[in-house]
Amino acid sequence: MLKALHLAGVDTFRMNFSHGTQEDHAKVHAAIRALETEVGRPIGILQDLQGPKIRVGTIKDGKFTVKAGDKVRFVLSGADGDPMSIPLPHPEIFAAIAPKQDLLIDDGRVRVRVTSLGAESIDAEVIIGGTISNRKGVNLPGTLLDLSPLTKKDRADLEFGLSLGVDWVALSFVQRPSDLIEARGLIGDRAGIMSKIEKPQALDHIDDIVRLSDSIMVARGDLGVEIPPEDVPGRQKELVRACRLAAKPVIVATQMLDSMVAAPAPTRAEASDVATAIYDGADAVMLSAESASGQYPLETVQMMDRIIRSTEHHKLYPSILAANSVDEEHSPPHAVAAAAATLAENIEAVAVVGFTSSGTTAARIARKRPPVPIVAITPDPAVARRCTLLWGAHSVLANDVSSYEEMVATAKATLLREDLAKENDLAVIVAGIPFGKAGSTNNLRVARVGRD
């Protein structure tokens, strides 16, 4: 199935550490790396850490129902599990919450508003009634919690994932820039850091969070619980634009083809939702339960791939992307990359070839969203795998080049070998000289494939 999913269009596989054991994930990791060797293509692996999970405790008789206007009380300890003694074993909530702030239970199905506080109790009024049952999740949209995004379990899982050699680490519950500094201290450059934007507090510091991250995931599930649903589409567009401006890959995720968990075809609204993410300029779109536990994983990936292709070939796609374009930074590396993308379009080149030691050159080219493939050539397997996440990138692992002539020859040979060009096609080649120095994009060359 992993091979079928990859051939259907999956570039990066996500391992969700909210479920399964480390042994389970090790087997999946080994299977993906074996598949990578079999198909001869770099494949990215994303470790998605669970993060803090805020839940109520055990409820008397398993559940009870409340209605709007009812009074409830949450207690830190010694709970009876009834409406006036609901267990909430999270001291950080009691330290941070204030009157008139809301608690959302079970993904917002029940909403209560704080009326008064005690040292170990929170009194609240029910705004939206419903059923409260054992271990249901709690969201606090208006409260900044003094809580690290890395729990004890996450730290153990992180070290395990890094020892396996994952390419990306996704951090849940990111609230502020300092969360990224903590994570970077543990991860270093062993993997790319992906911040999941699912808290309103993260939106308040988004520029700094994007700057400190290597990638962003628009995690619309939790985000859509904590901010009004009508605000999510606009926020999605803002986040995609911010990442394009910073030349950082951005993923749009959660419930994209949710009905295909149990049905062989999506709703028209879901197809439109995926297309909207493509029109917004996202680097990648992500499936969750649809491919992890659904009944139609292969069909879901095939459907998503068809929607992406159809959208990118629509006559309005280039003009919509152009309307959302961002200005590159005023520096030689960014200017050269931008010029390469523009030049490729103007001369009808078949590809932009970027030699990259860190992935930065490919990311700078991808920011301009050129209408041709971006061939990211690198000698580093880790960089090749991370580049699979970039918009339009065709990642290729190749030996390092040491001269200008070798660069051109390698670019031409790669395009022919990867069936991205034929004899006499034009290609734009971008590199940094001296070769192998990260971030030094400074050279642009037009070459005709197949000619010396």
Buried (B, 14 or more C-beta within 10 A) or exposed (E): EBBEBBBBBBBBBBBBBEEEEBEEBBEBBEBBBEBBEEEEBBBBBBBBBBBBBBBBBEBBEEEBEBEEEBEBBBBBEEBEBEBBBBBBBBEBBBEBBEEEBBBBBBEBBBBBBBBEBEEEBBBBBBBBBBBBBBEBBBBBBBBEBEBBBBBEBBEEBBEBBBEBBBBBBBBBBBBBBEBBEEBBEBBEEBBBBBBBBBBBBBBEBBEBBBEBBBBBBBBBBBBBBBBEEEEBBEBBBBBBBBBBBBBBBBBBBBBBBBBBBEBEBBEEEBBEBBBBBBBBBBBBBBBBBBBEEBEBBEBBBBBBBBBBEBBBEBEEBEEBBEEBEBEBBEEEBBBBBBBBBEBBBEEEBBBBBBBBBBBBBBBBBBBBBBBBBBBBBBBBEBBBBBBBBBBBBBBBBBEBBEEBEEBBBBBBEBBBEBEBBEEEBBBBBBBBBEBBEEBBBBBBBEBBBBEE
